[in-house]
């Protein structure tokens, strides 16, 4: 089945036509969601938004002056702005269509009400459209946790976890969540964030014994515009990026806030390259893990080359008792087979594909 978010990665440019207009980007994403049977509400909003732009309407006016480069997913910015209006109590009529707040009206009648909300709150919406998308879904922790188990089995060392593009840092707490796998309980059994059978195929190792040995000794991240899981306004922003009719994702993000708020300040406001250069160094008796998920699309080529140079500099000084690895959850190069988990280890090795997964995490299929 096609990955519903594949358009996040290749929907902004067309090999033959060059730049892709906003309406086509909106419709591509809606079509991908429809093929996957996901989020009828988002499908209706994206398609109607595209029609409105074609007709020279309000949506096109709202996007005037808003940068929409490749990777910026303007369709998700619009959907998130509407969801924010609902979550903040500014659009009570629109809320009747939003399952995230108990609405039960069918999505086929949503656009006239959504359009009225956009018109009434145009200035607020313009501000929201300027924001980059932050889908800090803790479901991606199911992928990270599997990888941390594999790394623990391979290296047997405590881990220093560093995340690029960490948003509110919800995935930095992967070891603090609970994973129910084949009758076993992994991670923290008391965690409010619980994943039931998140892996179609798990890593081939003793999961229970390895989970008991896994120790994250330190965790830190960076983001150009980090959000605070303890701040009510930032919580609304994070929740607004979740599709409002996918209630399981909505609930687990709320639960992840309660875990993250116990450890505030783990995410620094910084560009990835400068931050990584400042914090990345081998540590005696520990494994340093650089991690990112669906982050590559936002980084220009020269900056990405600098990030990789920083990693190469770090591994030059590493030793067997102080390894550094780079863990990546990103779209496969041809964009045709979803998202891939890869690792580069010390000493330098080419990237090794560990697993395939969904854009929001499950299901994970270990290679």
SVG drawing of the C-alpha trace seen along z (x, -y; Angstrom):
<svg xmlns="http://www.w3.org/2000/svg" viewBox="-23 -39 64 53">
<polyline fill="none" stroke="black" stroke-width="0.4" points="0.0,0.0 1.4,-3.4 2.8,-5.5 0.2,-8.2 2.8,-10.7 5.2,-10.0 4.1,-13.3 5.8,-15.0 9.1,-14.1 8.5,-14.3 5.3,-16.3 6.9,-19.7 8.7,-19.2 8.0,-17.2 10.8,-15.8 9.2,-16.9 7.4,-20.1 9.7,-21.6 7.9,-23.5 4.5,-22.0 1.7,-24.5 0.0,-24.4 -3.3,-22.9 -1.5,-19.9 0.5,-19.4 -2.7,-19.5 -4.4,-17.0 -1.4,-14.6 -1.4,-14.4 -5.2,-14.0 -5.0,-11.2 -2.3,-9.4 -4.4,-9.5 -7.4,-8.2 -5.5,-5.3 -4.4,-4.4 -7.9,-4.8 -6.8,-7.5 -8.2,-10.7 -11.3,-11.5 -11.5,-14.9 -8.0,-15.9 -8.8,-14.6 -11.9,-16.8 -10.0,-19.9 -7.1,-19.4 -9.2,-18.9 -11.5,-21.8 -8.5,-24.0 -7.0,-23.1 -10.3,-24.0 -10.4,-27.3 -6.9,-28.3 -7.8,-27.4 -10.8,-29.6 -8.7,-32.6 -10.2,-32.3 -9.3,-33.0 -6.8,-30.1 -4.5,-31.5 -4.7,-34.9 -3.7,-33.5 -0.7,-31.8 0.5,-35.0 4.0,-35.8 4.3,-32.5 7.4,-30.5 6.5,-27.0 9.8,-25.4 10.1,-21.6 9.6,-19.9 7.4,-22.6 4.1,-20.7 1.7,-23.8 -1.3,-21.5 -0.5,-20.3 0.0,-23.9 -3.5,-24.7 -5.0,-21.6 -3.1,-22.3 -4.2,-25.9 -7.9,-24.8 -7.3,-22.2 -5.7,-24.8 -8.8,-27.0 -10.9,-24.1 -8.6,-23.0 -8.3,-26.6 -12.1,-27.1 -12.1,-29.7 -14.3,-27.7 -17.1,-26.0 -19.2,-25.3 -16.2,-23.8 -15.5,-21.6 -18.7,-19.6 -16.7,-18.0 -13.6,-17.2 -13.5,-13.8 -10.5,-15.1 -12.9,-17.2 -16.0,-14.9 -17.4,-16.1 -19.3,-13.6 -20.5,-15.4 -19.5,-13.8 -16.6,-15.5 -18.4,-16.0 -20.0,-19.1 -17.0,-20.6 -15.6,-23.1 -18.2,-25.9 -17.8,-26.0 -14.0,-25.7 -13.9,-28.6 -16.0,-30.7 -13.5,-30.0 -10.6,-30.9 -12.2,-34.2 -13.1,-35.1 -9.6,-34.4 -7.6,-35.3 -4.8,-37.0 -4.3,-34.2 -4.3,-31.7 -1.7,-33.7 0.6,-33.5 0.0,-29.7 0.8,-29.2 4.3,-30.7 5.2,-27.9 7.0,-24.8 5.2,-21.5 6.2,-19.7 4.8,-16.2 6.5,-15.0 4.5,-11.7 5.7,-9.5 4.8,-6.5 8.2,-7.0 9.6,-5.9 8.6,-2.3 11.2,-2.5 13.8,-4.2 13.3,-1.8 13.8,1.2 17.0,-0.3 18.2,-1.1 17.7,2.6 19.7,3.7 22.5,1.2 22.5,2.4 22.8,6.0 25.6,5.1 27.6,2.8 26.5,3.5 27.1,-0.1 24.9,-2.9 23.7,-5.3 23.9,-9.1 21.0,-9.9 21.2,-13.1 18.2,-14.0 18.2,-16.4 14.9,-18.3 13.6,-17.1 10.5,-19.5 9.3,-19.0 11.6,-16.0 8.8,-13.4 10.9,-10.7 13.9,-11.3 11.9,-9.3 11.5,-6.1 12.8,-4.0 10.2,-5.6 7.3,-4.2 5.7,-0.7 5.8,1.8 3.6,5.0 5.3,7.5 4.2,11.2 3.0,11.2 6.1,9.5 6.3,6.0 9.2,4.0 10.2,0.5 8.4,-1.1 5.3,0.9 3.9,-2.0 4.1,-4.5 1.0,-6.2 2.3,-5.7 1.6,-2.2 2.1,-0.4 0.5,2.9 2.3,5.1 4.0,2.2 6.3,4.5 5.3,6.7 8.8,8.3 11.0,7.5 14.8,7.5 16.2,11.1 17.5,11.0 16.4,11.7 14.1,8.7 13.3,9.1 17.0,9.5 18.1,6.7 15.4,4.3 16.6,4.9 20.2,4.0 19.2,0.9 20.2,-2.3 19.9,-5.9 22.4,-7.8 21.7,-11.1 19.3,-12.6 19.4,-15.9 18.0,-17.4 17.9,-20.5 15.3,-22.3 15.2,-25.7 11.8,-26.3 11.5,-23.9 8.2,-23.4 7.7,-22.9 5.6,-19.8 4.7,-21.6 3.4,-24.8 -0.4,-24.7 0.0,-26.8 2.8,-24.6 0.7,-21.5 -2.1,-22.9 0.4,-23.5 1.7,-20.0 -1.8,-18.4 -2.9,-20.6 -0.5,-18.8 -2.1,-15.4 -4.9,-14.4 -8.1,-15.0 -9.8,-11.8 -6.8,-9.6 -7.7,-9.4 -5.1,-6.8 -2.3,-9.2 -4.0,-12.1 -4.3,-10.2 -0.7,-8.9 0.7,-12.3 -1.2,-13.7 0.1,-10.8 3.7,-11.6 3.4,-15.1 3.1,-13.8 6.4,-11.8 8.3,-14.7 7.2,-17.3 9.2,-15.4 12.4,-16.3 12.1,-19.9 14.9,-21.6 16.3,-18.7 15.7,-20.4 17.9,-23.4 16.9,-26.2 19.6,-25.8 20.5,-24.9 21.4,-21.3 24.9,-21.7 26.1,-24.2 24.5,-22.3 25.9,-18.9 29.4,-20.3 29.2,-21.6 27.8,-18.5 29.1,-15.5 32.1,-13.8 33.0,-10.2 32.5,-9.4 34.5,-6.8 32.4,-3.7 29.3,-5.0 27.7,-4.7 26.8,-8.1 23.7,-7.8 22.8,-10.6 19.1,-10.2 16.6,-11.9 13.3,-11.0 11.7,-12.6 14.1,-15.5 16.3,-15.3 13.7,-17.0 14.0,-20.3 17.8,-20.7 19.5,-22.3 22.2,-20.3 25.2,-22.4 24.0,-22.3 23.5,-18.5 27.0,-18.1 28.3,-20.0 26.3,-17.7 27.9,-14.7 31.3,-16.3 30.7,-16.8 29.9,-13.2 33.0,-12.1 35.1,-14.3 33.6,-12.7 34.3,-9.2 37.9,-9.9 38.5,-10.3 36.3,-7.3 37.5,-4.0 35.9,-0.6 35.0,-1.6 33.7,-5.0 31.7,-4.4 29.5,-6.9 26.7,-5.9 24.2,-7.7 20.6,-6.4 18.2,-7.7 14.5,-7.1 13.9,-8.7 12.2,-8.0 14.0,-5.5 16.0,-7.1 13.5,-6.2 10.5,-7.3 8.7,-4.1 8.9,-1.9 8.0,-4.1 10.4,-4.9 13.6,-3.2 15.6,-2.9 19.3,-2.9 22.5,-3.0 26.1,-4.0 28.4,-2.6 32.0,-3.1 34.5,-2.4 33.0,-4.1 30.7,-1.8 28.2,-2.4 24.7,-2.9 23.0,0.4 19.3,0.8 17.8,2.1 14.1,2.0 11.1,0.5 8.3,-1.4 5.5,-3.8 5.9,-7.6 4.5,-7.8 6.3,-4.6 4.2,-1.4 4.3,1.0 8.0,1.8 9.4,4.7 13.0,5.6 15.2,6.7"/>
</svg>
